[in-house]
Amino acid sequence: MEIEGFRWLLSAAGQQLLAELSADPELNEANFLRYTTKLRKRYPAEAVTAALETSLLRRAAQAKFPQASQLYFTREALEQATPWLVANYRQRHFAAGSRLADLGCSIGGDALALAQSCHVLALDRDPLRLALLAANAQALGLSNNIAIQEADFTSLEFAGYDGLFIDPARRSNGKRIWDVEHYQPPLSTLERWRKQVPIHGAKVAPGIPDDAVPAGYDLEFVSLDGDLREASLWWHAGQGGGQRKAVVLTSAGNEFSLIANPEQAAAALSEPCAYLYEPDPAVIRAHAVADLAAQHNLAQFDASIAYLTSDNLVQSPLLRVWQIEQWMPFNLKALRHALQEREVGRVTVKKRGSPITPEELSKQLRLKGRNEQTVVLTKLQGQPIVLLVKMR
């Protein structure tokens, strides 16, 4: 989308076209070209592109934003945007009424959520994304709480602000950047604001290596409906830092958390019992599996694998649970025989610690039958095993 086309969307004619397209059930990605050809007979080319892209992106954005039908996006900005429920949770780090700076604000996934309770200075170098943010703030009635500025924020000072949040670019030429000092800006840029701002946070890759976490920062992992959505670093003046926290959110509005205790003893080891448990991915990344196991008296199959087991049925929002119907040391012939006895024709394969791919196993089993089965490939104290399970 070009900025001229976006500005046209804000006109009366643009709003009318958006309303028509939003009510058209036949519009989809597959017939984008046909609609483009038809609409260019009535409207400028850049206006048509902006209207069609916005209509389709609003539909795609519904999974992230409950207000998607009112908002404006680019495809890349939507892909990178923080889900609304996650951004809403982020408000917890800042007191109501705080004066905040959102650095690299893009279309406002974070700034809009923070502006519900705080005053936000939103900075970015992309004029189109800032224009989208301005329109989004107006659509949600938040314009009075958001000041928008086009700037290279890396050279700015933020003395007097209560907090700041930064979402550095973690992709280059479509590829992920793993080294935190290759982020744009580098993660070390935060150091210059430590003495100016008492609270600041930075979004980082969920796979950030432990040794890349700067001293004095807490590391928080957030999942939404069982999917790990993000990791962020937090620095609070006067606090030692170093905490790792798992936050589990649901679309229903529930919130659960677990802080890893670095002194927590490792979980006991056990053969598979009656139930298989898989911790939420935020718990796994926060290194809090042993804490969760201790809470519910669960054991592990293998010290390096985040599967837990027990003879007792445990219900927890931090755990997925399956009933173990059968388990055995991994042997392809024995597994095929067990599945044939169950008349299994199709398998769903889960794995942790196994080099075998689900596609490879399914092909090698050569099954025919009317039933389905979930198969789990993992390790028991270093040795490969397979479990036949069903969801509880």
N, C-alpha and C positions, 0 to 999 in steps of 0.2 A: 504494500500500500504506500502511495506517495502522499506527502502532506497536503498537496493541493486537493487530491481526491477526498482526503479525510475532512478537510475544511468544508468541502461541498456537502458532505454528509450531514453537517450540522445545520445546513439551510433547511427551509421549509420543504423544498422539493426533495432534498436528501432524506429527511425524516419520513416523508410520505413513501418514498421508494423502499426504505428499510421496513416500514410497516407492512407494505405489500409483500415483500419477500419473506418476512417472518411468518406470514400467514399462508405461505405457499408450501404445501406438503411435498410437492414434487421436486423442489430444489435440493440438489445434493452435489457432492463432488463429481460424480460421474457425468452430470449434464451441465457442468460449469461453463464449458465452451458454448453450448447451445444457448444458454441464458445470456452469455456475454454478447453473442452475435445479435440476438433479438433486442437486447436493451440498448446497444450502441446506436440503434436507429432513433432512439429518443433522448439519450443522454451522452455527455462527453465520456471518452474512453476511460480516463482516470477515475471518474465518478462511478462508472459501472463496476470497475474492478474493486473499488473500495466498498461499495454496497454489497456486492456478492461475497467478498471475503468476510466482511463483518457479519453478515447473516449466518454464514456457515460456521464461523468461529464462535459466535454466540451459542450456537447449538452444542459445539464441542466443549465449550467452557462450562456447561451446566454441571459437570462432574466436579469442578473446582470452585465455582462461584454460584451461590444461590441467586444472585442478582444478575446473572450473565446476560439476560435479555435487555438490560439497560446499559451494559458496558461496551467498551471498545477495545480491540486487541489487534496485534499483529500475530502471525502464526508463531514466530520465534518467541515473542514475548509471552504468549500464552503457555507455550511449552515450559518456559523457565519460571513462570509465576508461582508463587507460594499458594497452595490451596487455602481458601478462606478460613477454614476451621483451624489450620495450623497457624496462620497469621494472627487469628483471634487469640489463640493461646499465647502467642508471643507478647501480647499486651501485659501479661502477668509480671514481666520483668521490670515494668516501669509503673511508677505511681501515677494515678489519674491527675491530669493537669500538668504533667511534665512537659518540658520543652525539649523536643527530640530532633535529631537529624537523620534522615534516611538517605544513605549514600548509594548511588546507583539504583535509583527508585524504579526505573522502567515505567510500566503502566500503572504501578501503584498497588501491587498485590499486598505489600506490607504497609505502605504508607496509609492506605485507606483504612485498614484495620486499626492501625495505631491512632489515627486521627479520630476514631470514635471516642477516645478518652483523653487524648493528648494533643498538643500543638506541634505540628510536624513541618520541618523544612525538608522538602524533597528535592534532591539534586541528581542530575544526569547530564550527559553530554549529547544525548540524542533528541533533537527538537521534536521529531514525530512522537516519540514515546512520551515526552512531556506534554504535548498537546493532547494525547490520549488520556493521560493522567488527569489533566485539567477537566476534560469532559466527564471522566469517570467520577471525579470528586463532586462535580455539579450534579450528576445523576443521582448520587447517594446523599446529597445534601450536606457534604463535608467540606465545601470550598472554604468556609471561614476558618477551618482548622488546618489547612494545608497551604503553605507558601511554596511556590515552585520556582526553581532557579536552574538555568542551563549553565553548568560550570564543570571544570575539572576539579573535583573536590579534594584531590590528593594534596593540593597546595594550600588548602584553606585551614583556618583555625576555628575551633569550636568551643573556646572558653565561654562559660556562661550557660552552656547547654547541660541538661540533666542526663542525657543519654544519647547514644547514636547506634545505628544499626547499618551494617554494610553487607551487600550481597555481591562479592567480587565475581567477575567473569571467570568461569571454570571450563570454558571450551575455547578452542582456537581452530579455525578452519574445519569445524564440525567434529573435532576430536576432543575427548576429555583431557583436562590438564590434571595430573596427579600431584605434581610438586607444588606445594603451597606458595613457594616463592616465584612461581610462574603464573599464579593467578594475576588478574588485572583488576585492581592493583595487587601487588604482593601482600601476603598476610602480614608481613613485618611492618607494613604501613601503619597498622594499628598502634604500634609503639609510640608514635609521635603524639597521639591523643590521650595517652594514659593520664597525664597530669592535668588535662583540661576537662575531661568528661568522666564523672564518677561511675557510670555504667555504660558499657558498650558490648555489642554482640556482633558476630560475623558468621555468615552462613559458610559452611565448608562442605567438601565432598563427604558423604556418609562413610566412605572407605578410607578416611584420613588415617595415616599410620600413627601409632601411639607416639612415636618419637618426633612427630611433626607438630604436636600440640604445644603451643608456647607455654612457658612456665607462668603459673599464676592464673590460668584460665580454667574454668569448668567446661566440660564437654557434654552436650545434651543431644540425645537422639530422639526423634519424634516419628512415631508411626501413626497412620490413619487407616482404620479398618483392616489392620493386619499387614499393610504395606509400609515399609520404611520410606518416609518422605524426605527427611532431611536431617542434617547434623548442624549444630551451631556452637560456637565458642562464646563464652560469657566471662567478662571481667568486671568485678565489683570492687571498687576502691576499699581498702582496709580489710579485705578478705584474702585468705591464703590461696584459694583456688585448688584445682586438681581434682575436683569432684566429677564423677561420671554418672549421668542420670538418664534413665529411660522414661519416656513419656508416651503413653498409649492413648490415642484419641479414637472416638467412633463418630460416625455420621449422626448417630442419635444424640450426640452432645455429651457423652460420657467421657470422663478423663481419669486415667490411672497413672501412677508413677512409681518408680523404684530407683533408689540410689544405691550404687554399688559400694559395698564396704571392702576396702582394700585388705582388711584383716580377716575377711571371711574365709574359713577353711574350705578346701575343695570338697565337692560332693562325694559321697560314698560311691563305689563302683558296684554294679550288680548286673547279673544276666537279665534279659527282658522278663518283666513281670506281667501283670494283667493288662496294663495300660501303657501306651506310648504318649509322651508329651513333647511338644515342640514349643519352646519359648517364643514370644513375640520377637521379631527381628530387632526392635529397639533394645530389648533386654540383652540379646546376644551381643550387639555392638557395644553396649555399655559395660560389658564384662560383668554382668550381674546374674549370670546363670546359676552360680553357686549360691547366691543370696536367695534366689527364687526356690532353688532346691531345698535350702534350709528351712524356708518358710513353710513348705508343704511336705517335708520329709520325703523328698524324692531322691533317687539315685541316678547316676549316669552309666551308660554302657561303656563309654570310653572317655578318658579325661580330656581328649581333644575334640570331642563331638558334642554338639549342643542338643542332644536328645536325652530326655529324662524318662524314668519309669517308676512304677509303683503298683502294688496290688490294690491300692485304694483309689477310688475315683475322686479326683480333685477338679473342682470347677473354679477357674480363675480367668479373668479377662486378659491375663498375661500369658495364657497357655492355650494351645490347641491340643485336643486329645483324640486319640484313636484307641479302640479296643484291639489288643493283640490276639489274633486267632491262632497263629502258629508262627514259630520261628525256627531257623536252622542255620548251620554254617553254610555259607554260600557255595552252592554247587549247581551248575546249570541244569544238569540232568535231573537232580533231585527236585529242583524248583519246578521244572517243566512237569514232572510226574505229579507233584502236589497240586498244581494248577489244573492239570487234566482231570484229576479226581474231583475237583470242584466244578468241572465243566466251565472253566473260564476261557473266554474267547478274546477278551480285551483287558489290558492292565493299565492302571495309572501308576507311574513309577515316581517315587520320591527318593531322594538320596542325600546323604551327608557323609563325606569321607570315602566315597567310592569312586574309582576312576571310570566306571562303566556309565555310558550315557543311556538315558531312557530309550532313545531310538534304537540304539544298538541292542539293548536287552530285549525289547519288544520283537525285533527282527529275529533274534536267535531263538526265542521261545517257540515260534511257529505254532501259535495256539488256535484252536477251533472250539467254540463252545458258546453257550447262550448267556453266561454270567460275566460280570465285571469284578475286578479285584484290585485293591490298592496294595502295591508292593513297595517295601521300604528297603533300600540298600544302605548299609552302614557298617560300623565296626564294633566289635565287642573286645575291648582291651587289646586292640591292634589287629584282630583277626576279622576278615570280612564275614558278615552275616546277612541274612535276608529275613524280613518279617512280612507276614500277611496280616493286614489290619483292615478295620472298618471304622468310619467316622462315628464318633459319639455325638 
